[in-house]
């Protein structure tokens, strides 16, 4: 109401307290004049609209952060302790970073070297990978192969294959993936055969269910402690978040 003081004064209504102001009590002519005055004021002072939009956007952003924090807190056990997702970095780190990843996602690939740099340079971050193939058959094949590698060859092999899939330029056919595993010293045919195992499908299905509960619709999506980071986040921004989280714990 303060913003519209000129309009109210022009109508002789300024003496009416804002809390008691009732536009429905106006006559049709008064209501029309009031609207014209408001329109004129906004046309003369368009920065008021920009200010209002800015306030609205900041409120919406704050609401989204609060909502995401609630979603993360509610699903924390499934996020950090599902019993099957690969754990990299420092397993005893004081900060836990979780990534929902799709190997065919361009932004996941863009984030890949920066996430590795963050983990390597920091030395105290626990990294958890969630296979979340959402970009079609090639994405699904890649995730199936990564999980099958984990089941057949173990955690170190998964980590190596994960990195290779993030930089693979060829189409991830079973033949290409088997040859890639063979070149790494693993049993490519055995891994390919394991891709159809029900356990592989169970893990992908559970990750999808978790993503649905977290309202995740794109990759990469990161969960860092109780914060959700939707989309690509530059290295320097992630480093700042890590520092802020550590300060909040101290």
C-alpha positions in Angstrom: 0.0 0.0 0.0 2.9 2.4 0.7 3.9 2.1 -3.0 0.5 3.2 -4.1 0.3 6.2 -1.7 0.1 8.7 -4.7 -2.9 6.8 -6.1 -4.7 6.8 -2.8 -4.0 10.5 -2.2 -5.4 11.3 -5.6 -8.6 9.5 -4.7 -8.9 11.1 -1.2 -8.4 7.6 0.3 -5.0 8.1 2.0 -6.6 8.5 5.4 -8.0 4.9 5.2 -5.7 2.6 7.1 -4.0 -0.1 4.9 -5.4 -2.9 7.0 -8.9 -1.5 6.7 -8.8 -0.6 3.0 -11.6 -2.4 1.1 -11.8 -2.0 -2.6 -15.2 -3.7 -2.7 -16.6 -0.7 -0.8 -15.8 1.7 -3.7 -18.3 2.8 -6.3 -17.7 1.7 -9.9 -16.3 5.1 -10.7 -14.0 5.1 -7.7 -12.8 1.6 -8.5 -12.1 2.6 -12.2 -10.2 5.7 -11.1 -8.2 3.7 -8.5 -7.1 1.2 -11.2 -6.2 4.0 -13.6 -4.1 5.7 -10.9 -2.3 2.5 -10.1 -1.6 1.8 -13.8 -0.3 5.3 -14.3 1.9 5.1 -11.2 3.4 1.8 -12.4 4.0 3.1 -15.9 5.8 6.1 -14.4 7.8 3.9 -12.0 8.4 0.6 -13.7 11.3 -0.1 -11.3 8.6 -1.0 -8.7 7.6 -4.0 -10.9 11.2 -5.1 -11.2 11.6 -4.8 -7.4 8.5 -6.9 -6.8 9.7 -9.5 -9.3 13.1 -9.7 -7.6 11.5 -10.1 -4.2 9.2 -12.9 -5.5 12.1 -14.7 -7.2 14.1 -14.6 -4.0 11.2 -15.9 -2.0 10.6 -18.7 -4.5 14.3 -19.6 -4.4 14.3 -19.7 -0.6 11.2 -21.8 -0.6 12.8 -24.2 -3.1 15.9 -24.5 -0.9 13.8 -25.2 2.2 11.7 -27.8 0.3 14.8 -29.6 -1.1 16.3 -29.7 2.4 13.2 -31.4 3.7 13.2 -33.9 0.9 16.9 -34.7 1.5 16.4 -35.0 5.3 13.4 -37.3 4.8 15.3 -39.6 2.4 18.8 -39.3 3.8 19.2 -43.0 4.7 18.5 -44.1 1.1 20.7 -41.4 -0.3 23.9 -42.2 1.7 23.4 -45.8 2.8 21.6 -47.9 0.2 24.1 -50.7 0.5 25.1 -50.9 -3.2 26.1 -47.5 -4.6 29.8 -47.1 -5.2 31.7 -45.0 -2.6 34.7 -43.0 -3.8 36.9 -40.2 -2.5 37.5 -40.5 1.2 35.0 -43.0 2.8 35.6 -41.3 6.1 35.3 -37.8 4.8 33.6 -35.1 6.8 31.5 -34.0 3.8 29.4 -36.4 1.8 28.7 -35.6 -1.9 26.2 -37.7 -3.9 25.8 -37.5 -7.6 22.9 -38.7 -9.7 24.6 -39.3 -13.0 23.8 -40.2 -16.6 26.9 -41.2 -18.7 25.4 -39.7 -21.9 24.5 -36.3 -20.2 26.6 -33.5 -21.6 26.5 -31.5 -18.3 27.5 -34.6 -16.4 30.5 -34.9 -18.6 31.3 -31.2 -18.1 31.1 -31.7 -14.4 33.1 -34.9 -14.4 36.7 -33.5 -14.3 35.7 -30.7 -11.9 34.1 -33.2 -9.4 37.3 -35.3 -9.6 39.4 -32.2 -9.0 37.3 -31.2 -6.0 37.6 -34.6 -4.5 41.3 -35.0 -5.2 42.3 -31.5 -4.0 40.2 -31.6 -0.9 41.0 -35.1 0.3 38.2 -35.2 2.9 35.0 -35.7 0.8 33.1 -38.9 0.6 31.7 -39.4 -2.9 28.7 -41.6 -3.7 27.5 -42.3 -7.3 23.9 -43.0 -8.1 23.3 -44.6 -11.5 20.4 -42.6 -13.0 20.0 -43.3 -16.7 17.3 -41.0 -18.1 18.4 -40.0 -21.6 17.5 -43.1 -23.6 18.8 -46.6 -24.4 22.5 -45.7 -24.6 22.2 -44.2 -21.1 20.5 -47.4 -19.8 23.1 -49.6 -21.5 26.0 -47.6 -19.9 24.5 -47.8 -16.4 23.8 -51.5 -16.8 27.4 -52.1 -17.8 28.8 -50.0 -14.9 26.7 -51.9 -12.3 27.5 -55.3 -13.9 31.2 -54.4 -13.7 30.7 -53.7 -10.0 29.0 -57.0 -9.5 31.5 -59.1 -11.5 34.8 -57.3 -10.9 34.4 -55.2 -7.8 34.5 -51.6 -6.6 37.9 -50.6 -8.1 36.8 -51.9 -11.5 33.6 -50.0 -11.2 35.5 -46.8 -10.5 37.7 -47.3 -13.6 34.8 -48.2 -15.8 32.8 -45.2 -14.5 35.6 -42.8 -15.5 35.9 -44.5 -18.9 32.2 -44.3 -19.6 32.2 -40.6 -18.8 34.7 -39.9 -21.5 33.6 -42.6 -24.0 33.0 -41.1 -27.5 31.8 -44.2 -29.3 28.2 -45.5 -29.1 28.1 -47.8 -26.0 27.1 -51.0 -27.8 27.7 -54.2 -25.9 30.6 -55.0 -28.3 32.2 -51.7 -27.6 31.8 -52.0 -23.9 33.1 -55.6 -23.8 36.2 -54.6 -25.7 36.7 -51.6 -23.4 36.6 -53.9 -20.4 38.9 -56.4 -22.0 41.4 -53.6 -22.7 41.3 -52.7 -19.0 42.1 -56.3 -18.0 38.5 -57.3 -17.0 36.3 -60.0 -18.3 34.2 -58.1 -20.9 31.9 -61.0 -22.0 31.1 -61.9 -18.4 30.3 -58.3 -17.6 28.0 -58.0 -20.6 26.2 -61.2 -19.6 25.6 -59.8 -16.1 23.9 -56.7 -17.5 20.6 -58.6 -17.7 20.8 -59.7 -14.1 17.8 -58.8 -12.0 20.1 -57.2 -9.4 21.2 -54.6 -12.0 17.6 -53.7 -12.8 16.8 -53.5 -9.1 19.5 -51.0 -8.4 18.5 -48.8 -11.3 14.8 -49.0 -10.3 15.6 -48.1 -6.7 17.6 -45.1 -7.8 14.8 -44.0 -10.0 12.3 -44.3 -7.2 14.6 -42.3 -4.9 15.0 -39.6 -7.6 11.2 -39.4 -7.9 10.9 -38.9 -4.2 13.5 -36.2 -4.3 11.8 -34.6 -7.4 14.9 -35.0 -9.5 14.2 -34.8 -13.2 17.6 -34.0 -14.6 21.3 -34.8 -14.4 23.6 -34.0 -12.9 21.9 -33.6 -9.6 24.1 -33.4 -6.5 23.3 -33.8 -2.8 25.9 -32.3 -0.6 25.1 -33.0 3.1 21.5 -31.6 3.4 21.7 -29.4 0.3 20.4 -30.3 -3.2 22.3 -28.9 -6.1 20.3 -29.2 -9.3 22.3 -29.1 -12.5 25.9 -28.4 -13.3 27.8 -26.5 -10.5 31.2 -24.9 -11.3 34.1 -26.1 -9.3 34.6 -22.8 -7.4 31.0 -22.8 -6.3 31.2 -26.3 -5.0 34.3 -25.5 -3.1 32.5 -22.5 -1.5 29.6 -24.8 -0.5 32.0 -27.3 1.0 33.7 -24.5 3.1 30.3 -23.2 4.2 29.2 -26.6 5.3 32.4 -27.2 7.3 32.0 -23.8 9.0 28.4 -24.6 9.9 29.7 -27.8 11.6 32.4 -26.2 13.6 
